[in-house]
Amino acid sequence: MEEGAWFVGANVFGTTTRVRHDAPYDVPPSKHDQRFYIGELRLSAAYGLSDSLAMEIQVPYRVTKATVKFENLGGAELPPGYESIHHRNETIQGFGDPRVGGRTGRTIAGADASLGLGLTVPFGRIERNPFELGDEGKKHQHIQFGTGTFNPWVDLYARRPLGPVTLGVGGGALLPWQDNQYGYRAGTRLNGGVSVSLPAWRKLESGVRVDIAHEEAERWDGRVQADGNIGRTEVLVAGSLGYPIGGVRVSLDVAVPVWRRVPKGHGDQGQLEYPGVVGVGITRSFGAD
């Protein structure tokens, strides 16, 4: 970025997921069939302190609609009045943990490289240990929008034009390092990928990207729960389109998982499967050439 320049953006992401698992501990023993409809609005801004240094912030706002159907172990749906301490039909919304930090950029061997460092700020909604409350027979919530801790993050990206084609490579990490006040620690997240972008038609730009994402298991009081988030590794293939309208750039991104591995040894009761993620973005720069 140039000194004194601003960059602002708004991105909306959405997906739907489904998870089914047995609950032999319920009375009566049952099967839970859940669907989640998940959306996020992520606002971002960056300001150029110099031609090679910028500060930036990202603020997510999330909405999750959950529906659940209860069945007995034979597959018959339970009466409509059946209530569970574990799941319910509900819509939850709120801010996630903002991400703040700084970024520096250099041109190296013809490639534009960018390094970002910073912290997430504990602002999003957190919950008491749902597994402990469940063992006590108390109503609880598994969905939370924050971690309750300051977590370091780092990312590194590089892009190089080769004629009409631009090649990109990059990756990042989110590194939770302590438990919050309820004994929760989010899993470390790592990601990396390669991309190719090129003109498609007139001002329309297109891109193809292959990403690999790894998430370690969450822990409650140092324990990995079999029906919690036990982590995963995924490979996703994504396609994108971008079009400038005046000083605004509009983009569309669709990412589809093509391979997934879930760790063995803890079961997969709580794992969510999703068909893909769709994102729409609007970005604009101010005060720059």
C-alpha positions as CSV (number, residue, x, y, z in Angstrom):
1,M,0.0,0.0,0.0
2,E,1.0,3.6,-0.4
3,E,1.5,5.9,2.6
4,G,-1.8,7.4,3.7
5,A,-3.9,5.1,1.5
6,W,-7.0,3.2,2.8
7,F,-8.3,-0.2,1.8
8,V,-11.7,-1.3,2.9
9,G,-13.7,-4.4,2.2
10,A,-16.9,-6.4,3.0
11,N,-17.1,-10.1,2.4
12,V,-20.1,-12.4,3.0
13,F,-19.6,-16.2,3.3
14,G,-22.2,-18.9,3.6
15,T,-22.5,-22.7,3.8
16,T,-24.8,-25.4,5.1
17,T,-23.7,-28.4,7.1
18,R,-25.3,-31.6,8.5
19,V,-24.3,-33.9,11.4
20,R,-26.0,-37.0,12.6
21,H,-25.0,-39.0,15.7
22,D,-26.4,-41.4,18.3
23,A,-27.2,-40.3,21.8
24,P,-27.5,-43.4,23.9
25,Y,-27.2,-41.3,27.0
26,D,-30.5,-39.5,26.4
27,V,-33.8,-40.6,27.9
28,P,-35.1,-42.3,25.9
29,P,-31.9,-43.2,23.8
30,S,-32.1,-41.3,20.5
31,K,-30.5,-40.2,17.3
32,H,-29.8,-36.5,16.6
33,D,-30.1,-35.2,13.0
34,Q,-28.9,-31.6,12.9
35,R,-28.6,-29.0,10.1
36,F,-26.8,-25.7,10.3
37,Y,-27.1,-22.7,8.0
38,I,-24.1,-20.6,8.6
39,G,-23.3,-17.1,7.4
40,E,-20.6,-14.5,8.1
41,L,-20.1,-10.9,7.2
42,R,-16.4,-9.9,7.5
43,L,-15.5,-6.2,7.5
44,S,-11.9,-5.3,6.9
45,A,-9.8,-2.1,6.7
46,A,-6.1,-1.4,6.2
47,Y,-4.2,1.9,6.4
48,G,-0.8,2.5,4.8
49,L,1.8,3.8,7.3
50,S,4.4,3.8,4.6
51,D,4.9,2.3,1.2
52,S,6.0,-1.0,2.8
53,L,4.0,-1.0,6.1
54,A,0.3,-1.1,6.9
55,M,-1.9,-1.8,9.9
56,E,-5.1,-3.7,9.4
57,I,-8.3,-5.0,11.2
58,Q,-10.9,-7.6,10.4
59,V,-14.2,-7.8,12.2
60,P,-16.5,-10.8,11.7
61,Y,-20.3,-11.0,12.4
62,R,-21.8,-14.4,12.3
63,V,-25.3,-15.9,12.1
64,T,-26.0,-19.6,12.7
65,K,-29.5,-21.2,12.3
66,A,-29.7,-24.7,13.7
67,T,-32.5,-27.2,13.2
68,V,-32.7,-30.7,14.7
69,K,-34.8,-33.8,14.3
70,F,-34.9,-36.5,17.0
71,E,-35.4,-40.2,16.3
72,N,-35.4,-43.3,18.4
73,L,-32.6,-45.8,17.8
74,G,-35.0,-47.6,15.4
75,G,-35.2,-44.5,13.1
76,A,-38.8,-43.4,14.0
77,E,-39.2,-39.7,14.7
78,L,-39.9,-38.8,18.3
79,P,-43.0,-36.8,19.2
80,P,-42.9,-33.0,18.6
81,G,-42.9,-32.2,22.3
82,Y,-39.6,-34.0,22.9
83,E,-37.0,-31.7,24.4
84,S,-33.2,-32.2,24.6
85,I,-30.7,-30.4,26.8
86,H,-28.2,-30.8,23.9
87,H,-29.8,-29.3,20.8
88,R,-32.7,-27.2,19.8
89,N,-34.1,-25.2,16.9
90,E,-32.6,-21.8,17.2
91,T,-30.8,-18.9,15.5
92,I,-27.7,-17.4,17.1
93,Q,-25.9,-14.3,15.9
94,G,-23.1,-12.1,17.2
95,F,-19.6,-10.8,16.6
96,G,-16.6,-13.1,16.4
97,D,-13.1,-12.3,17.5
98,P,-11.7,-9.3,15.6
99,R,-8.2,-9.8,14.0
100,V,-5.8,-6.9,14.3
101,G,-2.2,-6.6,13.2
102,G,0.4,-5.1,10.8
103,R,1.6,-6.0,7.4
104,T,4.8,-5.4,5.4
105,G,5.4,-5.9,1.7
106,R,8.4,-6.2,-0.5
107,T,9.2,-7.0,-4.2
108,I,11.5,-10.0,-4.3
109,A,12.7,-11.5,-7.6
110,G,9.8,-9.9,-9.5
111,A,7.2,-11.2,-7.0
112,D,5.1,-9.0,-4.6
113,A,5.5,-10.6,-1.2
114,S,3.4,-9.7,1.9
115,L,3.9,-10.7,5.6
116,G,1.2,-10.2,8.2
117,L,1.5,-10.6,12.0
118,G,-1.0,-9.9,14.8
119,L,-3.5,-11.1,17.3
120,T,-7.2,-12.0,17.6
121,V,-9.0,-10.1,20.3
122,P,-11.4,-12.0,22.6
123,F,-14.7,-10.4,21.8
124,G,-17.0,-13.1,20.4
125,R,-19.5,-15.1,22.5
126,I,-18.1,-18.0,24.5
127,E,-19.7,-20.8,26.5
128,R,-19.2,-22.9,29.6
129,N,-18.0,-26.4,29.1
130,P,-21.0,-28.1,27.3
131,F,-19.8,-31.6,28.0
132,E,-19.5,-30.9,31.8
133,L,-23.0,-29.4,31.8
134,G,-24.3,-32.3,29.8
135,D,-22.9,-34.8,32.3
136,E,-24.8,-32.8,35.0
137,G,-28.0,-33.0,33.0
138,K,-28.1,-29.3,32.4
139,K,-29.1,-27.4,29.2
140,H,-26.0,-26.2,27.3
141,Q,-24.7,-24.7,24.1
142,H,-22.0,-26.0,21.7
143,I,-22.0,-23.1,19.3
144,Q,-19.7,-20.2,20.2
145,F,-18.3,-17.3,18.2
146,G,-15.1,-16.6,20.1
147,T,-12.2,-18.3,21.9
148,G,-12.0,-16.1,25.0
149,T,-8.2,-15.7,24.5
150,F,-5.7,-13.5,22.5
151,N,-4.3,-15.7,19.8
152,P,-1.3,-15.0,17.5
153,W,-1.8,-15.2,13.8
154,V,0.7,-15.0,10.9
155,D,0.4,-15.2,7.1
156,L,2.7,-14.9,4.1
157,Y,1.7,-14.5,0.5
158,A,3.5,-13.9,-2.8
159,R,2.2,-13.1,-6.3
160,R,4.0,-12.8,-9.5
161,P,2.7,-11.9,-13.0
162,L,3.9,-14.0,-15.9
163,G,2.4,-12.3,-19.0
164,P,-1.4,-12.3,-18.7
165,V,-1.3,-14.9,-15.9
166,T,-0.6,-14.3,-12.3
167,L,0.7,-17.0,-10.0
168,G,0.2,-16.9,-6.3
169,V,1.3,-18.9,-3.3
170,G,0.7,-18.4,0.4
171,G,-0.3,-19.7,3.8
172,G,-1.1,-18.8,7.4
173,A,-1.5,-20.0,10.9
174,L,-3.7,-19.2,13.9
175,L,-2.0,-20.3,17.1
176,P,-4.2,-20.5,20.3
177,W,-1.8,-21.1,23.2
178,Q,-3.9,-21.0,26.4
179,D,-7.2,-22.0,27.9
180,N,-10.0,-19.5,28.5
181,Q,-11.8,-19.0,31.8
182,Y,-14.0,-22.0,31.0
183,G,-11.1,-24.3,30.2
184,Y,-11.6,-24.1,26.4
185,R,-8.7,-24.0,24.0
186,A,-9.3,-23.8,20.2
187,G,-7.2,-26.0,17.9
188,T,-4.3,-24.6,16.0
189,R,-5.3,-23.8,12.4
190,L,-2.9,-24.0,9.4
191,N,-3.6,-23.3,5.8
192,G,-1.7,-22.9,2.5
193,G,-2.5,-22.8,-1.2
194,V,-1.5,-22.0,-4.8
195,S,-3.5,-19.9,-7.2
196,V,-3.6,-19.0,-10.9
197,S,-5.5,-15.9,-12.1
198,L,-6.0,-14.5,-15.6
199,P,-8.2,-12.2,-17.6
200,A,-11.5,-13.9,-18.7
201,W,-13.5,-11.4,-20.7
202,R,-13.0,-7.6,-21.0
203,K,-12.4,-6.4,-17.4
204,L,-13.6,-9.7,-15.9
205,E,-10.9,-11.6,-14.0
206,S,-11.0,-15.3,-13.2
207,G,-8.9,-17.5,-10.9
208,V,-8.4,-21.1,-9.8
209,R,-7.0,-22.1,-6.4
210,V,-6.1,-25.2,-4.5
211,D,-6.0,-24.9,-0.7
212,I,-5.1,-27.3,2.1
213,A,-6.5,-26.6,5.6
214,H,-5.5,-28.3,8.8
215,E,-7.3,-27.8,12.1
216,E,-6.3,-29.6,15.4
217,A,-8.8,-30.7,17.9
218,E,-10.4,-28.3,20.4
219,R,-9.9,-29.1,24.1
220,W,-12.0,-28.6,27.2
221,D,-10.0,-28.8,30.4
222,G,-7.2,-30.4,28.4
223,R,-9.4,-33.2,27.0
224,V,-10.5,-34.0,23.5
225,Q,-14.2,-34.9,23.4
226,A,-15.3,-37.6,21.0
227,D,-18.5,-35.7,20.0
228,G,-16.7,-32.3,19.8
229,N,-14.5,-30.8,17.2
230,I,-11.7,-33.4,16.9
231,G,-10.0,-31.6,14.0
232,R,-9.5,-32.4,10.4
233,T,-7.3,-31.9,7.3
234,E,-9.0,-30.9,4.0
235,V,-8.1,-30.1,0.4
236,L,-10.4,-27.6,-1.3
237,V,-10.6,-26.5,-5.0
238,A,-11.9,-23.0,-5.5
239,G,-12.9,-20.8,-8.4
240,S,-13.2,-17.0,-8.4
241,L,-14.4,-14.1,-10.5
242,G,-13.7,-10.5,-10.0
243,Y,-15.0,-7.4,-11.8
244,P,-14.1,-3.7,-11.3
245,I,-17.0,-1.2,-11.2
246,G,-15.7,2.3,-11.0
247,G,-13.4,2.3,-7.9
248,V,-15.0,-0.8,-6.5
249,R,-14.1,-4.4,-7.1
250,V,-16.8,-7.1,-6.8
251,S,-15.8,-10.7,-6.4
252,L,-17.4,-14.2,-6.2
253,D,-15.6,-17.2,-4.8
254,V,-16.7,-20.8,-4.5
255,A,-14.6,-23.4,-2.7
256,V,-15.5,-27.2,-2.6
257,P,-13.8,-29.8,-0.4
258,V,-12.4,-32.7,-2.5
259,W,-10.6,-34.6,0.2
260,R,-10.9,-34.9,4.0
261,R,-9.1,-36.8,6.8
262,V,-10.4,-36.9,10.3
263,P,-8.0,-38.1,13.1
264,K,-8.6,-41.6,14.4
265,G,-8.8,-42.6,18.0
266,H,-11.6,-40.1,19.2
267,G,-14.5,-41.1,16.9
268,D,-16.3,-38.8,14.5
269,Q,-19.6,-38.2,16.3
270,G,-19.4,-34.4,16.1
271,Q,-17.9,-33.9,12.7
272,L,-19.7,-31.6,10.2
273,E,-19.8,-32.3,6.5
274,Y,-20.5,-29.4,4.1
275,P,-20.8,-29.2,0.3
276,G,-18.7,-26.0,0.0
277,V,-18.4,-22.4,0.9
278,V,-19.7,-19.4,-1.2
279,G,-18.3,-15.9,-0.8
280,V,-19.2,-12.5,-2.2
281,G,-16.9,-9.5,-1.7
282,I,-16.7,-5.8,-2.3
283,T,-13.4,-3.9,-1.9
284,R,-12.2,-0.4,-2.5
285,S,-9.0,1.7,-2.1
286,F,-8.9,5.4,-1.2
287,G,-6.0,7.8,-1.5
288,A,-3.8,5.6,-3.8
289,D,-2.9,5.7,-7.4
